[in-house]
Amino acid sequence: MAFHIGFELPVRPPRTLDADSSALTGFELEIIKQQIQKNSAVIDSYVRRIDLFVNREKYPHRESFIQKIRDRMFLLMEENDTFRRLLWRHLQSEPAPAPIL
């Protein structure tokens, strides 16, 4: 096992987010992809919860707490759509890879 003194460790370059640039950095792409995955997981749990309350437990369709769940779910869906549009614009602006023959 090797122990390092603080000044011997390699210095990581700081991660920067560039709001002025139209192109996304690799770090920004990872943030967007992770957020899409997290939002999708929460949306799936909301769908299961609404299914449980409305279809199985037979709560009224427009119950106030069910409407709150729907509102949060739709907000996450809109956020995911925005992230996906941003990701799609970025992928379209990148040059296409050369074909392999």
Backbone bond lengths (Angstrom), bond angles and torsions (degrees), N, CA, C in turn:
res aa  C-N    CA-C-N  psi(-1)  N-CA   C-N-CA  omega(-1)  CA-C   N-CA-C  phi
1 M - - - 1.443 - - 1.523 107.45 -
2 A 1.299 116.68 132.88 1.456 121.29 -178.68 1.520 109.68 -106.64
3 F 1.311 114.75 134.90 1.457 120.76 175.79 1.515 108.48 -106.27
4 H 1.300 116.46 138.91 1.456 121.34 -179.63 1.519 109.58 -117.82
5 I 1.282 113.97 141.67 1.458 119.66 172.29 1.522 106.42 -83.01
6 G 1.317 117.55 153.11 1.460 122.35 -173.71 1.510 114.85 -51.07
7 F 1.337 118.30 -37.48 1.461 119.20 -176.88 1.526 112.25 -80.13
8 E 1.351 118.78 -9.94 1.449 121.27 178.88 1.532 112.96 -85.84
9 L 1.311 116.88 -18.99 1.460 120.41 -178.80 1.520 110.28 -71.56
10 P 1.319 117.39 142.16 1.466 119.02 177.66 1.527 110.45 -67.09
11 V 1.308 115.21 143.20 1.455 120.86 -178.99 1.519 108.37 -88.42
12 R 1.324 115.92 126.21 1.461 120.28 177.52 1.518 109.20 -80.16
13 P 1.328 116.68 138.51 1.467 117.73 175.05 1.528 109.04 -68.24
14 P 1.312 117.42 142.17 1.474 118.94 -178.73 1.527 110.67 -67.05
15 R 1.326 115.00 141.92 1.456 119.89 177.46 1.520 107.93 -81.67
16 T 1.310 115.74 129.19 1.457 119.26 -178.26 1.521 109.65 -120.76
17 L 1.306 114.89 145.87 1.454 122.35 173.88 1.518 106.77 -110.59
18 D 1.320 116.55 125.66 1.455 121.47 -177.12 1.522 109.20 -105.92
19 A 1.316 116.28 102.31 1.461 120.75 -178.19 1.529 111.88 -75.26
20 D 1.320 118.03 -23.15 1.460 120.89 -177.00 1.519 113.04 -81.55
21 S 1.312 117.92 -24.34 1.451 122.06 -177.51 1.525 110.46 -81.31
22 S 1.331 116.03 143.05 1.460 119.46 177.82 1.529 111.31 -81.86
23 A 1.321 117.28 -23.58 1.472 121.09 178.77 1.529 108.88 -84.20
24 L 1.320 115.42 148.74 1.457 120.48 179.33 1.518 109.80 -95.57
25 T 1.324 115.67 144.01 1.455 120.09 174.62 1.521 108.63 -82.26
26 G 1.316 116.31 167.22 1.458 120.26 178.20 1.515 112.24 -61.22
27 F 1.332 116.26 -36.54 1.460 121.06 178.63 1.530 110.41 -65.65
28 E 1.326 116.74 -41.84 1.466 120.55 178.63 1.530 111.15 -65.84
29 L 1.331 117.02 -38.34 1.467 120.67 176.99 1.523 110.98 -61.41
30 E 1.327 116.96 -42.89 1.463 120.54 179.32 1.525 111.12 -64.35
31 I 1.323 117.02 -39.89 1.470 120.60 177.99 1.522 109.93 -61.00
32 I 1.327 117.19 -45.54 1.465 121.35 -178.31 1.524 110.59 -65.13
33 K 1.332 117.47 -44.33 1.463 120.26 -179.86 1.522 111.30 -64.04
34 Q 1.320 117.41 -41.81 1.466 120.53 178.46 1.522 111.26 -64.60
35 Q 1.332 116.75 -40.06 1.464 119.40 -179.73 1.523 111.31 -67.54
36 I 1.330 117.60 -37.20 1.465 120.64 176.06 1.525 109.88 -61.81
37 Q 1.335 117.41 -43.30 1.464 120.64 179.23 1.527 111.65 -64.79
38 K 1.333 117.11 -42.95 1.464 120.52 179.66 1.525 110.81 -64.31
39 N 1.327 116.38 -45.30 1.465 119.99 179.37 1.525 110.94 -62.35
40 S 1.327 116.78 -39.83 1.466 120.17 179.82 1.522 111.44 -63.16
41 A 1.328 116.69 -38.94 1.466 120.15 178.20 1.528 111.22 -65.05
42 V 1.325 116.75 -41.14 1.465 120.14 179.28 1.528 110.34 -68.55
43 I 1.324 117.00 -40.42 1.466 120.85 178.06 1.528 110.15 -60.70
44 D 1.332 117.09 -43.36 1.470 120.47 177.81 1.523 111.62 -60.54
45 S 1.322 116.84 -40.70 1.468 118.83 179.06 1.528 110.90 -67.35
46 Y 1.343 117.87 -36.35 1.463 120.80 177.00 1.528 111.08 -65.70
47 V 1.325 116.78 -40.33 1.467 120.13 178.79 1.527 109.94 -62.77
48 R 1.335 116.81 -44.40 1.466 119.83 177.53 1.523 111.69 -62.40
49 R 1.327 116.53 -39.32 1.458 120.72 179.79 1.525 111.72 -66.07
50 I 1.336 116.45 -43.91 1.470 120.27 178.34 1.524 109.84 -64.49
51 D 1.324 116.70 -41.20 1.463 120.54 177.44 1.525 110.67 -60.01
52 L 1.319 116.70 -42.69 1.456 120.61 179.71 1.531 111.11 -62.04
53 F 1.337 116.25 -48.49 1.458 119.34 -175.77 1.525 112.88 -70.64
54 V 1.313 117.55 -45.24 1.466 120.93 -172.81 1.529 111.70 -82.83
55 N 1.322 117.44 -49.42 1.460 119.96 -172.86 1.528 113.91 -85.05
56 R 1.308 117.24 -35.99 1.466 118.71 -176.04 1.518 112.84 -97.23
57 E 1.332 116.55 -43.86 1.465 119.92 -178.60 1.530 112.53 -86.56
58 K 1.316 116.96 -10.10 1.473 123.92 176.13 1.534 113.22 61.34
59 Y 1.358 115.66 38.61 1.455 118.70 172.04 1.526 108.23 -70.73
60 P 1.333 117.70 155.35 1.471 119.22 176.07 1.531 110.94 -58.78
61 H 1.298 115.48 145.11 1.462 123.13 -174.13 1.528 112.56 -60.09
62 R 1.309 117.72 -33.97 1.469 122.43 -176.08 1.528 112.60 -109.76
63 E 1.310 117.35 33.12 1.466 121.41 176.23 1.524 108.84 -62.24
64 S 1.326 117.66 145.43 1.470 121.02 -172.98 1.533 112.43 -63.33
65 F 1.324 118.40 -41.84 1.463 118.73 -178.88 1.533 111.39 -71.04
66 I 1.318 117.57 -28.56 1.468 120.43 175.31 1.525 109.95 -70.67
67 Q 1.321 116.00 -38.00 1.464 119.76 177.35 1.530 111.15 -64.70
68 K 1.327 117.63 -35.40 1.467 120.60 176.91 1.524 110.51 -64.97
69 I 1.321 116.38 -41.62 1.466 120.10 177.50 1.526 109.86 -62.23
70 R 1.328 116.16 -43.96 1.474 119.90 178.88 1.524 111.58 -61.90
71 D 1.331 116.64 -42.70 1.467 119.75 179.95 1.521 111.36 -61.18
72 R 1.338 117.08 -44.18 1.466 120.55 177.95 1.525 110.77 -64.43
73 M 1.328 116.19 -39.88 1.456 120.45 -179.83 1.536 110.73 -64.93
74 F 1.320 117.68 -43.81 1.460 120.19 -179.88 1.526 111.50 -66.23
75 L 1.338 117.10 -34.53 1.456 120.06 176.51 1.533 110.67 -63.80
76 L 1.330 116.57 -43.74 1.467 120.19 177.22 1.521 111.82 -65.00
77 M 1.324 116.88 -36.72 1.464 120.07 178.17 1.526 110.95 -65.42
78 E 1.316 117.19 -40.94 1.465 120.56 177.07 1.525 110.82 -64.61
79 E 1.324 116.68 -40.47 1.459 120.32 178.31 1.526 110.43 -63.12
80 N 1.326 117.09 -43.22 1.460 120.46 177.78 1.520 111.82 -62.88
81 D 1.330 116.66 -40.35 1.469 119.74 177.61 1.526 110.91 -61.40
82 T 1.323 116.93 -40.89 1.460 121.00 178.24 1.523 110.61 -63.56
83 F 1.338 116.70 -45.63 1.462 119.86 179.01 1.522 111.15 -63.30
84 R 1.315 117.75 -39.90 1.467 120.33 -179.91 1.522 111.61 -67.26
85 R 1.347 117.01 -38.56 1.474 119.85 176.44 1.527 110.37 -63.09
86 L 1.335 116.33 -42.35 1.457 120.65 178.87 1.521 110.84 -63.21
87 L 1.300 116.38 -43.48 1.465 121.26 178.44 1.527 111.12 -64.29
88 W 1.332 116.81 -40.82 1.463 120.89 179.17 1.526 110.93 -64.80
89 R 1.339 117.91 -42.56 1.473 120.61 178.12 1.523 110.40 -62.40
90 H 1.332 116.41 -39.11 1.462 119.52 179.12 1.529 110.75 -65.32
91 L 1.332 116.90 -44.25 1.468 119.79 -179.28 1.519 111.56 -67.08
92 Q 1.319 118.68 -31.88 1.462 120.65 177.16 1.510 112.06 -71.74
93 S 1.326 117.34 -29.77 1.468 119.78 -177.77 1.524 112.26 -79.85
94 E 1.335 117.80 -17.70 1.458 120.53 177.71 1.524 110.46 -72.97
95 P 1.313 117.39 145.96 1.474 118.95 177.75 1.529 110.32 -68.35
96 A 1.307 115.50 145.35 1.466 121.34 179.86 1.520 109.48 -71.41
97 P 1.338 117.08 141.58 1.478 118.56 177.88 1.522 110.96 -68.23
98 A 1.322 115.40 152.41 1.464 120.89 179.89 1.532 109.15 -69.46
99 P 1.334 117.26 139.41 1.472 119.01 179.60 1.524 111.18 -67.92
100 I 1.313 115.35 144.07 1.472 121.35 177.58 1.523 108.97 -93.19
101 L 1.272 116.46 124.38 1.469 120.62 -178.41 1.489 112.10 -102.80
